[in-house]
């Protein structure tokens, strides 16, 4: 509940900041600060919830996965029997931690869905770096679910994308297979 409420605050601050004109520069700056602080709080809240959810005596305090860990994820998927290829477009840039984690989780959930439901033999993952925007596309040659609201995994992906003012489309591909396409917006990370 708290994470959801904080997500709503971040999404609303981001949306309002984007529609304000230059005559409201101070308000835009304040909303940007609210958005940034809220995103940082969400990352910390998720980390805390991960610790609380552990049932053993030693909570896992390891760092959350990022796109830098995609090779490991893809190797696990290959070991599970699905041929998967990774393609990168554009020049990789440092991403805000929340975007990086969300992107990893979206790819992870999409590939899990391919393994569980698609009966596919091949999948492709595209990670595209654009100015202020990260593009993700996961497609397969299986027979995914019919177009519709989807399960909890797709709902979670939509929430992650909405948190960063992005878009998500998922559905059957022309010619067969299933395609998930997401765009997450972000402010460049200072060097």
Contact map, one row per residue, 1 for C-alpha under 8 A:
11111000000000000000000000000000000000000000000000000000000000000000000000000000000000000000000000000000000000000000000000000000000000000000000000000000000000000000000000000000000000000000000
11111100000000000000000000000000000000000000000000000000000000000000000000000000000000000000000000000000000000000000000000000000000000000000000000000000000000000000000000000000000000000000000
11111110000000000000000000000000000000000100110000000000000000000000000000000000000000000000000000000000000000000000000000000000000000000000000000000000000000000000000000000000000000000000000
11111111000000000000000000000000000000000000000000000000000000000000000000000000000000000000000000000000000000000000000000000000000000000000000000000000000000000000000000000000000000000000000
11111111100000000000000000000000000000000000000000000000000000000000000000000000000000000000000000000000000000000000000000000000000000000000000000000000000000000000000000000000000000000000000
01111111110000000000000000000000000001000100000000000000000000000000000000000000000000000000000000000000000000000000000000000000000000000000000000000000000000000000000000000000000000000000000
00111111111000000000000000000000000001100100000000000000000000000000000000000000000000000000000000000000000000000000000000000000000000000000000000000000000000000010000000000000000000000000000
00011111111100000000000000000000000000000000000000000000000000000000000000000000000000000000000000000000000000000000000000000000000000000000000000000000000000000010000000000000000000000000000
00001111111110000000000000000000001001000000000000000000000000000000000000000000000000000000000000000000000000000000000000000000000000000000000000000000000000000000000000000000000000000000000
00000111111111000000000000000000011101100000000000000000000000000000000000000000000000000000000000000000000000000000000000000000000000000000000000000000000000000010000000000000000000000000000
00000011111111100000000000000000001000000000000000000000000000000000000000000000000000000000000000000000000000000000000000000000000000000000000000000000000000000111100000000000000000000000000
00000001111111110000000000000000000000000000000000000000000000000000000000000000000000000000000000000000000000000000000000000000000000000000000000000000000000000000000000000000000000000000000
00000000111111111000000000000011011000000000000000000000000000000000000000000000000000000000000000000000000000000000000000000000000000000000000000000000000000000000000000000000000000000000000
00000000011111111100000000000011001000000000000000000000000000000000000000000000000000000000000000000000000000000000000000000000000000000000000000000000000000000000100000000000000000000000000
00000000001111111110000000000000000000000000000000000000000000000000000000000000000000000000000000000000000000000000000000000000000000000000000000000000000000000000100000000000000000000000000
00000000000111111111000000000010000000000000000000000000000000000000000000000000000000000000000000000000000000000000000000000000000000000000000000000000000000000000000000000000000000000000000
00000000000011111111000000111011000000000000000000000000000000000000000000000000000000000000000000000000000000000000000000000000000000000000000000000000000000000000000000000000000000000000000
00000000000001111111000000010000000000000000000000000000000000000000000000000000000000000000000000000000000000000000000000000000000000000000000000000000000000000000000000000000000000000000000
00000000000000111111100000000000000000000000000000000000000000000000000000000000000000000000000000000000000000000000000000000000000000000000000000000000000000000000000000000000000000000000000
00000000000000011111111100010000000000000000000000000000000000000000000000000000000000000000000000000000000000000000000000000000000000000000000000000000000000000000000000000000000000000000000
00000000000000000011111110000000000000000000000000000000000000000000000000000000000000000000000000000000000000000000000000000000000000000000000000000000000000000000000000000000000000000000000
00000000000000000001111110000000000000000000000000000000000000000000000000000000000000000000000000000000000000000000000000000000000000000000000000000000000000000000000000000000000000000000000
00000000000000000001111110000000000000000000000000000000000000000000000000000000000000000000000000000000000000000000000000000000000000000000000000000000000000000000000000000000000000000000000
00000000000000000001111111110000000000000000000000000000000000000000000000000000000000000000000000000000000000000000000000000000000000000000000000000000000000000000000000000000000000000000000
00000000000000000000111111111000000000000000000000000000000000000000000000000000000000000000000000000000000000000000000000000000000000000000000000000000000000000000000000000000000000000000000
00000000000000000000000111111100000000000000000000000000000000000000000000000000000000000000000000000000000000000000000000000000000000000000000000000000000000000000000000000000000000000000000
00000000000000001000000111111110000000000000000000000000000000000000000000000000000000000000000000000000000000000000000000000000000000000000000000000000000000000000000000000000000000000000000
00000000000000001101000111111111000000000000000000000000000000000000000000000000000000000000000000000000000000000000000000000000000000000000000000000000000000000000000000000000000000000000000
00000000000000001000000011111111100000000000000000000000000000000000000000000000000000000000000000000000000000000000000000000000000000000000000000000000000000000000000000000000000000000000000
00000000000000000000000001111111110000000000000000000000000000000000000000000000000000000000000000000000000000000000000000000000000000000000000000000000000000000000000000000000000000000000000
00000000000011011000000000111111111000000000000000000000000000000000000000000000000000000000000000000000000000000000000000000000000000000000000000000000000000000000000000000000000000000000000
00000000000011001000000000011111111100000000000000000000000000000000000000000000000000000000000000000000000000000000000000000000000000000000000000000000000000000000000000000000000000000000000
00000000000000000000000000001111111110000000000000000000000000000000000000000000000000000000000000000000000000000000000000000000000000000000000000000000000000000000000000000000000000000000000
00000000010010000000000000000111111111000000000000000000000000000000000000000000000000000000000000000000000000000000000000000000000000000000000000000000000000000000000000000000000000000000000
00000000111011000000000000000011111111100000000000000000000000000000000000000000000000000000000000000000000000000000000000000000000000000000000000000000000000000000000000000000000000000000000
00000000010000000000000000000001111111110000000000000000000000000000000000000000000000000000000000000000000000000000000000000000000000000000000000000000000000000000000000000000000000000000000
00000000000000000000000000000000111111111000000000000000000000000000000000000000000000000000000000000000000000000000000000000000000000000000000000000000000000000000000000000000000000000000000
00000110110000000000000000000000011111111100000000000000000000000000000000000000000000000000000000000000000000000000000000000000000000000000000000000000000000000000000000000000000000000000000
00000010010000000000000000000000001111111110000000000000000000000000000000000000000000000000000001000000000000000000000000000000000000000000000000000000000000000000000000000000000000000000000
00000000000000000000000000000000000111111111000000000000000000000000000000000000000000000000000001000000000000000000000000000000000000000000000000000000000000000000000000000000000000000000000
00000000000000000000000000000000000011111111100000000000000000000000000000000000000000000000000000000000000000000000000000000000000000000000000000000000000000000000000000000000000000000000000
00100110000000000000000000000000000001111111110000000000000000000000000000000000000000000000000000000000000000000000000000000000000000000000000000000000000000000000000000000000000000000000000
00000000000000000000000000000000000000111111111000000000000000000000000000000000000000000000000011000000000000000000000000000000000000000000000000000000000000000000000000000000000000000000000
00000000000000000000000000000000000000011111111100000000000000000000000000000000000000000000000000000000000000000000000000000000000000000000000000000000000000000000000000000000000000000000000
00100000000000000000000000000000000000001111111110000000000000000000000000000000000000000000000000000000000000000000000000000000000000000000000000000000000000000000000000000000000000000000000
00100000000000000000000000000000000000000111111111000000000000000000000000000000000000000000000000000000000000000000000000000000000000000000000000000000000000000000000000000000000000000000000
00000000000000000000000000000000000000000011111111100000000000000000000000000000000000000000000000000000000000000000000000000000000000000000000000000000000000000000000000000000000000000000000
00000000000000000000000000000000000000000001111111110000000000000000000000000000000000000000000000000000000000000000000000000000000000000000000000000000000000000000000000000000000000000000000
00000000000000000000000000000000000000000000111111111000000000000000000000000000000000000000000000000000000000000000000000000000000000000000000000000000000000000000000000000000000000000000000
00000000000000000000000000000000000000000000011111111100000100000000000000000000000000000000000000000000000000000000000000000000000000000000000000000000000000000000000000000000000000000000000
00000000000000000000000000000000000000000000001111111100001110000000000000000000000000000000000000000000000000000000000000000000000000000000000000000000000000000000000000000000000000000000000
00000000000000000000000000000000000000000000000111111110001000000000000000000000000000000000000000000000000000000000000000000000000000000000000000000000000000000000000000000000000000000000000
00000000000000000000000000000000000000000000000011111110000000000000000000000000000000000000000000000000000000000000000000000000000000000000000000000000000000000000000000000000000000000000000
00000000000000000000000000000000000000000000000001111111111100000000000000000000000000000000000000000000000000000000000000000000000000000000000000000000000000000000000000000000000000000000000
00000000000000000000000000000000000000000000000000011111101000000000000000000000000000000000000000000000000000000000000000000000000000000000000000000000000000000000000000000000000000000000000
00000000000000000000000000000000000000000000000000000111111000000000000000000000000000000000000000000000000000000000000000000000000000000000000000000000000000000000000000000000000000000000000
00000000000000000000000000000000000000000000000000000111111000000000000000000000000000000000000000000000000000000000000000000000000000000000000000000000000000000000000000000000000000000000000
00000000000000000000000000000000000000000000000000000101111100000000000000000000000000000000000000000000000000000000000000000000000000000000000000000000000000000000000000000000000000000000000
00000000000000000000000000000000000000000000000000110111111110000000000000000000000000000000000000000000000000000000000000000000000000000000000000000000000000000000000000000000000000000000000
00000000000000000000000000000000000000000000000001100100011111000000000000000000000000000000000000000000000000000000000000000000000000000000000000000000000000000000000000000000000000000000000
00000000000000000000000000000000000000000000000000100000001111100000000000000000000000000000000000000000000000000000000000000000000000000000000000000000000000000000000000000000000000000000000
00000000000000000000000000000000000000000000000000000000000111110000000000000000000000000000000000000000000000000000000000000000000000000000000000000000000000000000000000000000000000000000000
00000000000000000000000000000000000000000000000000000000000011111000000000000000000000000000000000000000000000000000000000000000000000000000000000000000000000000000000000000000000000000000000
00000000000000000000000000000000000000000000000000000000000001111100000000000000000000000000000000001000000000000000000000000000000000000000000000000000000000000000000000000000000000000000000
00000000000000000000000000000000000000000000000000000000000000111111100000000000000000000000000000001001000000000000000000000000000000000000000000000000000000000000000000000000000000000000000
00000000000000000000000000000000000000000000000000000000000000011111110000000000000000000000000010011011000000000000000000000000000000000000000000000000000000000000000000000000000000000000000
00000000000000000000000000000000000000000000000000000000000000001111110000000000000000000000000000011011000000000000000000000000000000000000000000000000000000000000000000000000000000000000000
00000000000000000000000000000000000000000000000000000000000000001111111000000000000000000000000000000000000000000000000000000000000000000000000000000000000000000000000000000000000000000000000
00000000000000000000000000000000000000000000000000000000000000001111111110000000000000000000000000000001000000000000000000000000000000000000000000000000000000000000000000000000000000000000000
00000000000000000000000000000000000000000000000000000000000000000111111111000000000000000000000000000001000000000000000000000000000000000000000000000000000000000000000000000000000000000000000
00000000000000000000000000000000000000000000000000000000000000000001111111100000000000000000000000000000000000000000000000000000000000000000000000000000000000000000000000000000000000000000000
00000000000000000000000000000000000000000000000000000000000000000000111111110000000000000000000000000000000000000000000000000000000000000000000000000000000000000000000000000000000000000000000
00000000000000000000000000000000000000000000000000000000000000000000111111111000000000000000000000000000000100000000000000000000000000000000000000000000000000000000000000000000000000000000000
00000000000000000000000000000000000000000000000000000000000000000000011111111100000110000000000000000000000000000000000000000000000000000000000000000000000000000000000000000000000000000000000
00000000000000000000000000000000000000000000000000000000000000000000001111111110000000000000000000000000000000000000000000000000000000000000000000000000000000000000000000000000000000000000000
00000000000000000000000000000000000000000000000000000000000000000000000111111111000000000000000000000000000000000000000000000000000000000000000000000000000000000000000000000000000000000000000
00000000000000000000000000000000000000000000000000000000000000000000000011111111111100000000000000000000000000100010000000000000000000000000000000000000000000000000000000000000000000000000000
00000000000000000000000000000000000000000000000000000000000000000000000001111111111100000000000000000000000000000000000000000000000000000000000000000000000000000000000000000000000000000000000
00000000000000000000000000000000000000000000000000000000000000000000000000111111110000000000000000000000000000000000000000000000000000000000000000000000000000000000000000000000000000000000000
00000000000000000000000000000000000000000000000000000000000000000000000000011111110000000000000000000000000000000010000000000000000000000000000000000000000000000000000000000000000000000000000
00000000000000000000000000000000000000000000000000000000000000000000000000001111111000000000000000000000000000000000000010000000000000000000000000000000000000000000000000000000000000000000000
00000000000000000000000000000000000000000000000000000000000000000000000000001111111100000000000000000000000000000010000111100000000000000000000000000000000000000000000000000000000000000000000
00000000000000000000000000000000000000000000000000000000000000000000000000001100111110000000000000000000000000000000000011100000000000000000000000000000000000000000000000000000000000000000000
00000000000000000000000000000000000000000000000000000000000000000000000001001100011111000000000000000000000000000000000001111000000000000000000000000000000000000000000000000000000000000000000
00000000000000000000000000000000000000000000000000000000000000000000000001000000001111100000000000000000000000000000000000111000000000000000000000000000000000000000000000000000000000000000000
00000000000000000000000000000000000000000000000000000000000000000000000000000000000111110000000000000000000000000000000000011110000000000000000000000000000000000000000000000000000000000000000
00000000000000000000000000000000000000000000000000000000000000000000000000000000000011111000000000000000000000000000000000011110000000000000000000000000000000000000000000000000000000000000000
00000000000000000000000000000000000000000000000000000000000000000000000000000000000001111100000000000000000000000000000000000111100000000000000000000000000000000000000000000000000000000000000
00000000000000000000000000000000000000000000000000000000000000000000000000000000000000111110000000000000000000000000000000000111100000000000000000000000000000000000000000000000000000000000000
00000000000000000000000000000000000000000000000000000000000000000000000000000000000000011111000000000000000000000000000000000001110000000000000000000000000000000000000000000000000000000000000
00000000000000000000000000000000000000000000000000000000000000000000000000000000000000001111100000000000000000000000000000000000100000000000000000000000000000000000000000000000000000000000000
00000000000000000000000000000000000000000000000000000000000000000000000000000000000000000111110000000000000000000000000000000000100000000000000000000000000000000000000000000000000000000000000
00000000000000000000000000000000000000000000000000000000000000000000000000000000000000000011111000000000000000000000000000000000100000000000000000000000000000000000000000000000000000000000000
00000000000000000000000000000000000000000000000000000000000000000000000000000000000000000001111100000000000000000000000000000000000000000000000000000000000000000000000000000000000000000001100
00000000000000000000000000000000000000000000000000000000000000000000000000000000000000000000111110110000000000000000000000000000000000000000000000000000000000000000000000000000000000000101100
00000000000000000000000000000000000000000000000000000000000000000000000000000000000000000000011111110000000000000000000000000000000000000000000000000000000000000000000000000000000000000111100
00000000000000000000000000000000000000000010000000000000000000000100000000000000000000000000001111111000000000000000000000000000000000000000000000000000000000000000000000000000000000000000000
00000000000000000000000000000000000000110010000000000000000000000000000000000000000000000000000111111100000000000000000000000000000000000000000000000000000000000000000000000000000000000000000
00000000000000000000000000000000000000000000000000000000000000000000000000000000000000000000001111111110000000000000000000000000000000000000000000000000000000000001000000000000000000010100000
00000000000000000000000000000000000000000000000000000000000000000110000000000000000000000000001111111111000000000000000000000000000000000000000000000000000000000000000000000000000000000000000
00000000000000000000000000000000000000000000000000000000000000011110000000000000000000000000000011111111100000000000000000000000000000000000000000000000000000000000000000000000000000000000000
00000000000000000000000000000000000000000000000000000000000000000000000000000000000000000000000001111111110000000000000000000000000000000000000000000000000000011000000000000000000000000000000
00000000000000000000000000000000000000000000000000000000000000000110000000000000000000000000000000111111111000000000000000000000000000010000000000000000000000000000000000000000000000010000000
00000000000000000000000000000000000000000000000000000000000000001110110000000000000000000000000000011111111100000000000000000000000000000000000000000000000000000000000000000000000000000000000
00000000000000000000000000000000000000000000000000000000000000000000000000000000000000000000000000001111111110000000000000000000000000000000000000000000000010000000000000000000000000000000000
00000000000000000000000000000000000000000000000000000000000000000000000000000000000000000000000000000111111111000000000000000000000000000000000000000000000010010000000000000000000000000000000
00000000000000000000000000000000000000000000000000000000000000000000000000000000000000000000000000000011111111100000000000001000000000010100000000000000000000000000000000000000000000000000000
00000000000000000000000000000000000000000000000000000000000000000000000010000000000000000000000000000001111111110000000000000000000000000000000000000000000000000000000000000000000000000000000
00000000000000000000000000000000000000000000000000000000000000000000000000000000000000000000000000000000111111111000000000000000000000000000000000000000100010000000000000000000000000000000000
00000000000000000000000000000000000000000000000000000000000000000000000000000000000000000000000000000000011111111100000000000000000000000100000000000000100000000000000000000000000100000000000
00000000000000000000000000000000000000000000000000000000000000000000000000001000000000000000000000000000001111111110000000000000000000000100000000000000000000000000000000000000000000000000000
00000000000000000000000000000000000000000000000000000000000000000000000000000000000000000000000000000000000111111111000000000000000000000000000000000000000000000000000000000000000000000000000
00000000000000000000000000000000000000000000000000000000000000000000000000000000000000000000000000000000000011111111110000000000000000000000000000000000100000000000000000000000000000000000000
00000000000000000000000000000000000000000000000000000000000000000000000000000000000000000000000000000000000001111111111100100000000000000001010100000000000000000000000000000000000000000000000
00000000000000000000000000000000000000000000000000000000000000000000000000001001010000000000000000000000000000111111111100000000000000000000000000000000000000000000000000000000000000000000000
00000000000000000000000000000000000000000000000000000000000000000000000000000000000000000000000000000000000000011111111000000000000000000000000000000000000000000000000000000000000000000000000
00000000000000000000000000000000000000000000000000000000000000000000000000000000000000000000000000000000000000001111111000000000000000000000001110000000000000000000000000000000000000000000000
00000000000000000000000000000000000000000000000000000000000000000000000000000000000000000000000000000000000000001111111100000000000000000001011110000000000000000000000000000000110000000000000
00000000000000000000000000000000000000000000000000000000000000000000000000000000000000000000000000000000000000000111111110000000000000000000011100000000000000000000000000000000000000000000000
00000000000000000000000000000000000000000000000000000000000000000000000000000000010000000000000000000000000000000110011111100000000000000001111000000000000000000000000000000000100000000000000
00000000000000000000000000000000000000000000000000000000000000000000000000000000111000000000000000000000000000000000001111100000000000000001110000000000000000000000000000000000000000000000000
00000000000000000000000000000000000000000000000000000000000000000000000000000000011100000000000000000000000000000000000111110000000000000001110000000000000000000000000000000000000000000000000
00000000000000000000000000000000000000000000000000000000000000000000000000000000011110000000000000000000000000000100000111111000000000000111100000000000000000000000000000000000000000000000000
00000000000000000000000000000000000000000000000000000000000000000000000000000000000111100000000000000000000000000000000001111100000000001111000000000000000000000000000000000000000000000000000
00000000000000000000000000000000000000000000000000000000000000000000000000000000000111100000000000000000001000000000000000111110000000011110000000000000000000000000000000000000000000000000000
00000000000000000000000000000000000000000000000000000000000000000000000000000000000001111000000000000000000000000000000000011111000000111100000000000000000000000000000000000000000000000000000
00000000000000000000000000000000000000000000000000000000000000000000000000000000000001111000000000000000000000000000000000001111100001111000000000000000000000000000000000000000000000000000000
00000000000000000000000000000000000000000000000000000000000000000000000000000000000000011100000000000000000000000000000000000111110001110000000000000000000000000000000000000000000000000000000
00000000000000000000000000000000000000000000000000000000000000000000000000000000000000011111100000000000000000000000000000000011111011100000000000000000000000000000000000000000000000000000000
00000000000000000000000000000000000000000000000000000000000000000000000000000000000000000100000000000000000000000000000000000001111111100000000000000000000000000000000000000000000000000000000
00000000000000000000000000000000000000000000000000000000000000000000000000000000000000000000000000000000000000000000000000000000111110000000000000000000000000000000000000000000000000000000000
00000000000000000000000000000000000000000000000000000000000000000000000000000000000000000000000000000000000000000000000000000000011111000000000000000000000000000000000000000000000000001111000
00000000000000000000000000000000000000000000000000000000000000000000000000000000000000000000000000000000000000000000000000000000111111100000000000000000000000000000000000000000000000111100000
00000000000000000000000000000000000000000000000000000000000000000000000000000000000000000000000000000000000000000000000000000011110111110000000000000000000000000000000000000000000000111100000
00000000000000000000000000000000000000000000000000000000000000000000000000000000000000000000000000000000000000000000000000000111110011111000000000000000000000000000000000000000000011110000000
00000000000000000000000000000000000000000000000000000000000000000000000000000000000000000000000000000010001000000000000000001111000001111100000000000000000000000000000000000000000111100000000
00000000000000000000000000000000000000000000000000000000000000000000000000000000000000000000000000000000000000000000000000011110000000111110000000000000000000000000000000000000001111000000000
00000000000000000000000000000000000000000000000000000000000000000000000000000000000000000000000000000000001001100000000000111100000000011111000000000000000000000000000000000000001110000000000
00000000000000000000000000000000000000000000000000000000000000000000000000000000000000000000000000000000000000000000000000111000000000001111100000000000000000000000000000000000111100000000000
00000000000000000000000000000000000000000000000000000000000000000000000000000000000000000000000000000000000000000100010111110000000000000111110000000000000000000000000000000000111000000000000
00000000000000000000000000000000000000000000000000000000000000000000000000000000000000000000000000000000000000000000000111100000000000000011111000000000000000000000000000000001110000000000000
00000000000000000000000000000000000000000000000000000000000000000000000000000000000000000000000000000000000000000100011111000000000000000001111100000000000000000000000000000001110000000000000
00000000000000000000000000000000000000000000000000000000000000000000000000000000000000000000000000000000000000000000111100000000000000000000111110000000000000000000000000010001110000000000000
00000000000000000000000000000000000000000000000000000000000000000000000000000000000000000000000000000000000000000100111000000000000000000000011111000000000000000000000000110000110000000000000
00000000000000000000000000000000000000000000000000000000000000000000000000000000000000000000000000000000000000000000110000000000000000000000001111110100000000000000000000110000000000000000000
00000000000000000000000000000000000000000000000000000000000000000000000000000000000000000000000000000000000000000000000000000000000000000000000111110000000000000000000000110000000000000000000
00000000000000000000000000000000000000000000000000000000000000000000000000000000000000000000000000000000000000000000000000000000000000000000000011111100000000000000000001110000000000000000000
00000000000000000000000000000000000000000000000000000000000000000000000000000000000000000000000000000000000000000000000000000000000000000000000011111100000000000000000000000000000000000000000
00000000000000000000000000000000000000000000000000000000000000000000000000000000000000000000000000000000000000000000000000000000000000000000000000111110011000000000000000000000000000000000000
00000000000000000000000000000000000000000000000000000000000000000000000000000000000000000000000000000000000000000000000000000000000000000000000010111111111000000000000000000000000000000000000
00000000000000000000000000000000000000000000000000000000000000000000000000000000000000000000000000000000000000000000000000000000000000000000000000001111111000000000000000000000000000000000000
00000000000000000000000000000000000000000000000000000000000000000000000000000000000000000000000000000000000000000000000000000000000000000000000000000111111100000000000000000000000000000000000
00000000000000000000000000000000000000000000000000000000000000000000000000000000000000000000000000000000000011001000000000000000000000000000000000000111111110000000000000000000000000000000000
00000000000000000000000000000000000000000000000000000000000000000000000000000000000000000000000000000000000000000000000000000000000000000000000000001111111111000000000000000000000000000000000
00000000000000000000000000000000000000000000000000000000000000000000000000000000000000000000000000000000000000000000000000000000000000000000000000001111111111100000000000000000000000000000000
00000000000000000000000000000000000000000000000000000000000000000000000000000000000000000000000000000000000000000000000000000000000000000000000000000001111111110000000000000000000000000000000
00000000000000000000000000000000000000000000000000000000000000000000000000000000000000000000000000000000110010000000000000000000000000000000000000000000111111111000000100000000000000000000000
00000000000000000000000000000000000000000000000000000000000000000000000000000000000000000000000000000000000000000000000000000000000000000000000000000000011111111100001100000000000000000000000
00000000000000000000000000000000000000000000000000000000000000000000000000000000000000000000000000000000000000000000000000000000000000000000000000000000001111111110000000000000000000000000000
00000000000000000000000000000000000000000000000000000000000000000000000000000000000000000000000000000100010000000000000000000000000000000000000000000000000111111111000000000000000000000000000
00000000000000000000000000000000000000000000000000000000000000000000000000000000000000000000000000000100000000000000000000000000000000000000000000000000000011111111111100000000000001110000000
00000000001000000000000000000000000000000000000000000000000000000000000000000000000000000000000000000000000000000000000000000000000000000000000000000000000001111111111000000000000000000000000
00000011011000000000000000000000000000000000000000000000000000000000000000000000000000000000000000000000000000000000000000000000000000000000000000000000000000111111110000000000000000000000000
00000000001000000000000000000000000000000000000000000000000000000000000000000000000000000000000000100000000000000000000000000000000000000000000000000000000000011111110000000000000000011100000
00000000001001100000000000000000000000000000000000000000000000000000000000000000000000000000000000000000000000000000000000000000000000000000000000000000000000001111111000000000000000011000000
00000000000000000000000000000000000000000000000000000000000000000000000000000000000000000000000000000000000000000000000000000000000000000000000000000000000000001111111100000000000001111000000
00000000000000000000000000000000000000000000000000000000000000000000000000000000000000000000000000000000000000000000000000000000000000000000000000000000000001001100111110000000000001110000000
00000000000000000000000000000000000000000000000000000000000000000000000000000000000000000000000000000000000000000000000000000000000000000000000000000000000011001000011111000000000111100000000
00000000000000000000000000000000000000000000000000000000000000000000000000000000000000000000000000000000000000000000000000000000000000000000000000000000000000000000001111100000000111000000000
00000000000000000000000000000000000000000000000000000000000000000000000000000000000000000000000000000000000000000000000000000000000000000000000000100000000000000000000111110000011110000000000
00000000000000000000000000000000000000000000000000000000000000000000000000000000000000000000000000000000000000000000000000000000000000000000000111100000000000000000000011111000011100000000000
00000000000000000000000000000000000000000000000000000000000000000000000000000000000000000000000000000000000000000000000000000000000000000000001111100000000000000000000001111101111000000000000
00000000000000000000000000000000000000000000000000000000000000000000000000000000000000000000000000000000000000000000000000000000000000000000000000000000000000000000000000111111111000000000000
00000000000000000000000000000000000000000000000000000000000000000000000000000000000000000000000000000000000000000000000000000000000000000000000000000000000000000000000000011111100000000000000
00000000000000000000000000000000000000000000000000000000000000000000000000000000000000000000000000000000000000000000000000000000000000000000000000000000000000000000000000001111100000000000000
00000000000000000000000000000000000000000000000000000000000000000000000000000000000000000000000000000000000000000000000000000000000000000000111000000000000000000000000000011111110000000000000
00000000000000000000000000000000000000000000000000000000000000000000000000000000000000000000000000000000000000000000010100000000000000000011111100000000000000000000000000011111111000000000000
00000000000000000000000000000000000000000000000000000000000000000000000000000000000000000000000000000000000000000000010000000000000000000011111100000000000000000000000001111001111100000000000
00000000000000000000000000000000000000000000000000000000000000000000000000000000000000000000000000000000000000000000000000000000000000001111000000000000000000000000000001111000111110000000000
00000000000000000000000000000000000000000000000000000000000000000000000000000000000000000000000000000000000001000000000000000000000000011110000000000000000000000000000111100000011111000000000
00000000000000000000000000000000000000000000000000000000000000000000000000000000000000000000000000000000000000000000000000000000000000111100000000000000000000000000000111000000001111100000000
00000000000000000000000000000000000000000000000000000000000000000000000000000000000000000000000000000000000000000000000000000000000000111000000000000000000000001000011110000000000111110000000
00000000000000000000000000000000000000000000000000000000000000000000000000000000000000000000000000000000000000000000000000000000000011110000000000000000000000001000011100000000000011111000000
00000000000000000000000000000000000000000000000000000000000000000000000000000000000000000000000000100010000000000000000000000000000011100000000000000000000000001001111000000000000001111100000
00000000000000000000000000000000000000000000000000000000000000000000000000000000000000000000000000000000000000000000000000000000000111000000000000000000000000000001110000000000000000111110000
00000000000000000000000000000000000000000000000000000000000000000000000000000000000000000000001100100000000000000000000000000000000111000000000000000000000000000001000000000000000000011111000
00000000000000000000000000000000000000000000000000000000000000000000000000000000000000000000000100000000000000000000000000000000000100000000000000000000000000000000000000000000000000001111100
00000000000000000000000000000000000000000000000000000000000000000000000000000000000000000000011100000000000000000000000000000000000100000000000000000000000000000000000000000000000000000111110
00000000000000000000000000000000000000000000000000000000000000000000000000000000000000000000011100000000000000000000000000000000000000000000000000000000000000000000000000000000000000000011111
00000000000000000000000000000000000000000000000000000000000000000000000000000000000000000000000000000000000000000000000000000000000000000000000000000000000000000000000000000000000000000001111
00000000000000000000000000000000000000000000000000000000000000000000000000000000000000000000000000000000000000000000000000000000000000000000000000000000000000000000000000000000000000000000111
